[in-house]
Amino acid sequence: MLPIRTILYPTDFSDAARSAFDLACALARDYRATLIVAHVIAPGHVFAPNGAVVPFPTEEPGEACDQLARMHPTSPGVHAYYRLLKGDPAEQILKLATDTKADMVVMATHGTSGLTRLLVGSVAESVMRKAGCPVLTMRIPTQPVPT
């Protein structure tokens, strides 16, 4: 059996991420694992008058910190720790997974494909390809599943 002591749950605060949070909490409860809840503030880019690209925060750190603080584990007895990071989301998630010796990453995927994925990239895909531990991704269907 795979020993799971630490679960990393990165969030972008979307509805898809909320469902993945419930799953991460349930796994942490069942394995009696520590849950690390993380959010990465990704820099946007602004063009300076001289044409240089300057990184610029796309969201307020205080607001992100407040959103993290409101995320309480949905399963009783789960111990959660919170991290607010800045930088490239995939890079920061991978670094945090390594630094905390995470045994598993549980995260949402938005299911982007085609041109959007080519231009913007997929954080979940990058984490899955490069992580040193198992990565469990969850996608919310956009339409109800037929029964």
Secondary structure, 3 states (H helix, E strand, C coil): CCCCCEEEEECCCCHHHHHHHHHHHHHHHHHCCEEEEEEEECEEEEECCCCCEEEEECCCHHHHHHHHHCCCCCCCCCCEEEEEEECCHHHHHHHHHHHCCCCEEEEECCCCCHHHHHHHCCHHHHHHHHCCCCEEEECCCCCCCCC
